[in-house]
Amino acid sequence: MAAAGGQEKQLAPVLLSFFIYNPKLGPKEGEEEKKILFYHPNEVEKNEKIRNVGLCEAIVQFTRTFSPTKPAKSLHTQKNRQFFHEPEENFWMVMVVRNPIIEKHKDGKPVYEYQEEELLDKVYSSVLQQCYSMYKLFNGTFLKAMEDGGVKALKERLEKFFHRYLQTLHLQSCDLLDVFCGISFFPLDKMTYLKIQSFINRMEESLNIVKYTAFLYNDQLIWSGLEQDDMRILYKYLTTSLFPRHMEPELAGRDSPIRAEMPGNLQHYGRFLTGPLNLNDPEAKCRFPKIFVNTDDTYEELHLIVYKAMSAAVCFMIDASIPPTLEFCRKLDSIVGPQLTVLASDICEQYNINKRISGAEKEPQFKFIYFNHMNLAEKSTIHMRKTPSVSLASVHPDLMKILGDINSDFSRADEDEEIIVKAMSDYWVVGKKSDQRELYVILNQKNANLLEVNEEVKKLCATQFNNIFFLD
């Protein structure tokens, strides 16, 4: 679509290439191709792949002379930005992103202006790190794959995983939430929390092969037995990939025809999101995805069983050496299904009562993002997670960029601090960092001054975060 004379068209950032290499695999001249473990797009000519990998290798080596412990993280050029990450020794991941473009028309011909300063390093470096974390969750480490089946096995795993995963990267909507990669926790009263705790204890006792359990409601976490870093990436997978794929039957309601094919299920609304589709089919396959946790320590391989009833979902993780049988799945369904159904309606009822007590929420004058580095708790009123993998921000991209810039400033300083920015028109952006917690607020107030903005933020802290200590 050509823009009319004088009109401008914005082109979002795009993934140009993504590759993984190990310089130790092809150290001699003429063996350079052996270094490349994965390259996207694959149709790129062999010599160009070798040239691009060689260039990245040279940049990393060159920057090492200035900073031996912290090699290059990114390279800025006019047209694109390259991001480097070494997740395991000598294994390098590189992501090349084209800078956003403004397309103008001059004398009937398109003229491209590259926006060199638009992409935030920290955001896209975090996206690259998540690519590795997600790969590791389902495949284990690069080194382990090589030890088990050589370079060939590793290449096959990388191809199989990244061929699909790279299609889910929505680079145009990446922002501060990708840097945090936090977990949204579901607010609960003590009584209901104890009920859930008791339910998990009973289930782990009845199904004694369960090693870890996680409990979510409304896509928010309530309880997890996993280490934080493992739960953080599993949470991302559940909320951006697995749950959205199963939304349709959920929305269809309880009396939908989807239920009709599942006889014997009348006493509860439980179903497997991973594993067998129909427990009454003797041929049903009990295949569950495998996940790898504690890879730095005990290196555990587990089957991931995700079971859902209404808005409540439970993840049971069992040792991968024990294959789950159809009999085990039926037992799990008969024990967990009815209890989870009752628990889900209890949580829903309690949640609605709490909502009534706190009163109807009117649209506030401010939007905020809160993140706690200690427990990875994240809360955002800026994002509307409406589509599977895109979290859409409800504010102008320029404001999101200011948030990212403030966050970069925070990460450079160890002390607690506060930054207030007067943005375009009547917008103010406030960032507070206090004791491992970060709060970012966007206010829109006509003719406000610094003192009034400060007062508004204090009010917000008092209402939304009354039990959290923020330094004034």
Secondary structure, DSSP 8 states (H G I E B T S, - for coil): ----TT--EEE--EEEEEEEE-GGGS-STT-GGGGEEEEESTTS-HHHHHHHHHHHHHHHHHHHTT-SSS---EEE-SSEEEEEEEEETTEEEEEEEE--EEEEEETTEEEEEE-TT-S-HHHHHHHHHHHHHHHHHHH--HHHHHHHHHHHHHHHHHHHHHHHHGGG--GGG--HHHHH--B-B----HHHHHHHHHHHHHHHHHSTTEEEEEEEETTEEEEE-S-HHHHHHHHHHIIIIIHHHTHHHHHH-TTSHHHHT-TT-TT--EEESSS-S-TT-TT------EEEE-TTTT-EEEEEEEEEETTEEEEEEEETTS---HHHHHHHHHHHHHHHHHHHHHHHHHHHHHHHHH------SEEEEEEETTT-BEEESSEE--SSS--EESS-HHHHHHHHHHHHHHHH--S-EEEEEE-STTEEEEEEEETTEEEEEEEE-TT--HHHHHHHHHHHHHHHSTTS----
